Amino acid sequence: MTGSGPAEPAAVLPGAAPAVPPAPPGAAQVFGDRLPVLEAYAALLAGAGVERGLLGPREAPRLWERHLLNCAGLGDLLAPGQRVADLGAGAGLPGLVLAAARPDLHVVLVEPLLRRAVFLTEAVDALGLPNAEVRRARAEELVADAPALALDAVTARAVAPVARLVGWALPLLPVGGRLLALKGARAQEELDAAEESVRRAGGTGARVIGVGEDSLGTWGQVVVVERGTPASPGGGRAPRRGRAAGAPRPQGGARGRTAGSTPSRAPRTPTTPAPGSPSTATSRTPAGPASPPGPTSPARRSPTARRPGGDR
Ligand SMILES: C[S@@+](CC[C@H](N)C(=O)[O-])C[C@H]1O[C@@H](n2cnc3c(N)ncnc32)[C@H](O)[C@@H]1O
């Protein structure tokens, strides 16, 4: 699979089990023409993923609601063409979901455990994702590679508390680059507790943003922390010249698409939150001109409401 054309039907996947939950109706709306790729990934997770102990057997029936759709909400915060590292990708959540749903992104799946890194490599191959690569490493080991990785954002789900994540993620990012940590209902609480760590790591603009839509199963709370100036304690590198972090990458090849063009994931256009938001402010809508229904929309869930995905 390359570029943004319609996805090929699912390839034969090693370890795929027959008992794969069907995609719920909302999945077609969320993933658009990428749905077949996500279905193939679901089959892989329910098969080899469960067999190899990367996913609990009880997770298989709720793969879509608790995992795939939940992770898809993060895409709201990624501009077209961005380069992303998913720390502690595990079986590929959220990194593989993002790579499968958004061919315009380039996603580095960072995972230290061999068994999981092998699964990820097989999945990338089986799903035919030229925009994804696997790094078997701990997050803290990647700093020397940061210039080559040229990341715009770092994602993480269920890997570590925000206080630790900022120390891993921010040194990998240029000024303005963002940590996007998918969290559960207590996201704000966790961010508040991490205030000192955020400051020490050189983070700025820390806040919680609600993404996705409850009616589609993509709703979630994301802790966003921006990389501040290099003078901040915690190390780091100077701002990258040229394209500002968060701005669309120049086009060409499978990595990007024309700035302002519509990503293949229907129906939403990825947006980036407005820079300079007050520290630890809570926003329930991704900012930007193409934002989905605002805070008064009944489709959105209260930021304090629990949802089944929780903080895994
Ligand atoms: C609970 S799993 C979550 C996996 C996946 N993100 C998810 O949501 O299903 C945590 C993952 O983080 C990885 N991990 C632990 N410490 C790490 C580190 N220092 N750097 C990168 N990954 C790490 C583990 O190997 C494991 O795969």
Ligand as a Chemical Component Dictionary entry (heavy atoms), coordinates in Angstrom:
data_LIG
# 
_chem_comp.id                   LIG 
_chem_comp.type                 NON-POLYMER 
_chem_comp.pdbx_formal_charge   0 
_chem_comp.three_letter_code    LIG 
# 
loop_
_chem_comp_atom.comp_id 
_chem_comp_atom.atom_id 
_chem_comp_atom.alt_atom_id 
_chem_comp_atom.type_symbol 
_chem_comp_atom.charge 
_chem_comp_atom.model_Cartn_x 
_chem_comp_atom.model_Cartn_y 
_chem_comp_atom.model_Cartn_z 
_chem_comp_atom.pdbx_ordinal 
LIG C1  C1  C 0  1.188  -1.519 28.659 1  
LIG S1  S1  S 1  2.099  -1.608 27.185 2  
LIG C2  C2  C 0  1.176  -0.519 26.146 3  
LIG C3  C3  C 0  1.359  -0.866 24.699 4  
LIG C4  C4  C 0  0.540  0.010  23.742 5  
LIG N1  N1  N 0  1.007  1.376  23.747 6  
LIG C5  C5  C 0  -0.925 -0.070 24.053 7  
LIG O1  O1  O 0  -1.527 0.951  24.371 8  
LIG O2  O2  O -1 -1.501 -1.165 23.955 9  
LIG C6  C6  C 0  3.578  -0.671 27.545 10 
LIG C7  C7  C 0  4.630  -0.814 26.489 11 
LIG O3  O3  O 0  5.667  0.109  26.752 12 
LIG C8  C8  C 0  6.908  -0.517 26.500 13 
LIG N2  N2  N 0  7.943  0.185  27.271 14 
LIG C9  C9  C 0  8.241  0.082  28.574 15 
LIG N3  N3  N 0  9.258  0.882  28.907 16 
LIG C10 C10 C 0  9.622  1.532  27.769 17 
LIG C11 C11 C 0  10.629 2.491  27.447 18 
LIG N4  N4  N 0  11.492 2.951  28.372 19 
LIG N5  N5  N 0  10.708 2.937  26.180 20 
LIG C12 C12 C 0  9.847  2.485  25.230 21 
LIG N6  N6  N 0  8.894  1.571  25.487 22 
LIG C13 C13 C 0  8.774  1.099  26.736 23 
LIG C14 C14 C 0  6.670  -1.950 26.929 24 
LIG O4  O4  O 0  7.592  -2.848 26.353 25 
LIG C15 C15 C 0  5.255  -2.175 26.448 26 
LIG O5  O5  O 0  5.201  -2.677 25.133 27 
# 
loop_
_chem_comp_bond.comp_id 
_chem_comp_bond.atom_id_1 
_chem_comp_bond.atom_id_2 
_chem_comp_bond.value_order 
_chem_comp_bond.pdbx_ordinal 
LIG C1  S1  SING 1  
LIG S1  C2  SING 2  
LIG S1  C6  SING 3  
LIG C2  C3  SING 4  
LIG C3  C4  SING 5  
LIG C4  N1  SING 6  
LIG C4  C5  SING 7  
LIG C5  O1  DOUB 8  
LIG C5  O2  SING 9  
LIG C6  C7  SING 10 
LIG C7  O3  SING 11 
LIG C7  C15 SING 12 
LIG O3  C8  SING 13 
LIG C8  N2  SING 14 
LIG C8  C14 SING 15 
LIG N2  C9  SING 16 
LIG N2  C13 SING 17 
LIG C9  N3  DOUB 18 
LIG N3  C10 SING 19 
LIG C10 C11 SING 20 
LIG C10 C13 DOUB 21 
LIG C11 N4  SING 22 
LIG C11 N5  DOUB 23 
LIG N5  C12 SING 24 
LIG C12 N6  DOUB 25 
LIG N6  C13 SING 26 
LIG C14 O4  SING 27 
LIG C14 C15 SING 28 
LIG C15 O5  SING 29 
# 
